Amino acid sequence: MRDPDPPARIVYDTPDYIVIRPGSHVRCAATGDRIELTNLKYWSVRRQEAYRGAAEAAKMLLKE
């Protein structure tokens, strides 16, 4: 069964991102939480993943 609201497919770049497949949201790499594209402000270009906020981004980036 298809997801009625699949996440967007994104290429995370600097200073912006490129939407490859339309969708309304992505998932936080640290928490799995839904992030609406209108609220997406934190991501890693190198790791190609999104984060809900600064705390989640710091947590993931400190794992490197």
N, C-alpha and C positions, 0 to 999 in steps of 0.2 A: 504494500500500500504506500502511495506517495505521501510525503509530508505536505500538508496543505499550505504551510508557510516555511519553505526551506530557507536556510541561511544564504546570504549573499556569498559569492566567491570573490575574494579580494586579493589583489597584489599590493602589499604594503610597501610604499616607497617614501622618499623624503622629498618634500615636506608633506605629501598627501598620499592618498591611496587611489588605486584604480579598480573600479568594479568590473569584474570579468563576467559574473553571472548575477543578474539582479536579485535582490532580496531586501528585506526590511531590517535584517539584523545579522550579527555574527556571534560567536560564542567566545567567552573569555577563556584563554588558555590556562589560567590559574584556577578558576573556580567552576567553569562550565556555564556560568550565568549568561543569559541573553543580553546582548548589547545592541540597542537600536542604532542604526547607522548615524542618525542625527546626534547621538551621544558619544560616538566613537572618537576618542581623543588620544588614546595611548595604544601604541603597537611597536613591535620590533621589526625593523626592515630585515635584519640578518636572520632572525628566527621565523619571520613571516607568520606572526601570531598577534592576536589582539588581546588587550587587557581592559578590565572594567574600570580601573582607576590607577592612580600613582602607586598605591600600596601593592597592588597585584603585580604591576609592572616591575617594581623594585624586587619583590619576592622572586619572580621568575628570572630576572636578570642577575640576581645574586647567585643563582644556581650555576651560572656559567663557570 
